[in-house]
């Protein structure tokens, strides 16, 4: 684990202003374009400031030895635009201006993320039976999808591709800026061709050259057997499409409706069964409704209140072949609220028998 406080030469209890001052001093000292420059040191102090200069990341680092937010506390997660200028030799330097697109100077340091469409999140309600046995549902979503006519290219079918006039077919635009610290070259993706270097000679009439268009799309969602309430299914590439980039993902959060009689306990299903006192004493046969249909169950002589009777293999699929959990029937002995004279006399006789 890197000691970011040591890298910046400050104590752990340093204030936010002390952290910023230490970083400015070291950044000016180690900047690669200066005589005293050291690229690796410059990246290291930038990484340290990316964590300690952010209150949330600093708390995570102090508590756990690392920061979990952003880009894993790397320098790529540091926002140069938040840096105000610092003075040296009477001149004012603006880090937000100097280090814009800094990643392209050193071949990937802080490299921007690839273009990607938005993710979509939806909710899906299931019955307990659907969650236990699995089901396929079809939903209709209105979203940006790849154009069926041009297949995302933005051009009419079979049209020629020509070199992009904006970037001369390079796909990227290079800009050089001068500053008090020297000249800096930045490279950015060409917005005209989206980095491809080519554009269609004739734009697609269906999507007007965008490569994507908003339309309703039917999506079949396969819910696996044994899914639990609150679980999320991820469907890669079924989210929003974007021209020249990767399609986002679709996330389906599942909500299982509570059933009145049957409830889930891990891989087992449980329901209560109310029986008469005499059946508890003498035994009986009851019909129990399960998710597999009605099943007869034998109540043994002398069954106890709260005891569970087990029906094997009628619970939730476990994912191991055809294995399933069990169906548990929890006994509830119903005591009579009133007794007839005859019943009361019989109970008194039972008391005399020691029952």
Secondary structure, DSSP 8 states (H G I E B T S, - for coil): ---HHHHHT--TT--HHHHHHHHHHHHHHH-TTSTT--HHHHHHHHHHHHHHTSHHHHHHHHHHSS--STTTT-GGG--GGG---EEETTEEE-HHHHTTTGGGTTTSTT-----B---EEEEEEE-HHHHHH-EEEEEEEEEEEE-TTTTTSSB-TT--EEE-TTTTTSSEEEEEEEETTEEEEEEEE-TTTTTSSEEESSB-TTTTTSSEEEEEEEEEEEE-TT--TT-EEEETT-S---TTSB---EEEEEEE---SSEEEETTEEEEEEEEEHHHHHH-EEEEEEETTEEEEEEE-TT--TT-EEEETT-S-B-SSTT-B--EEEEEEEE--S---HHHHHHHHHHHHTT-
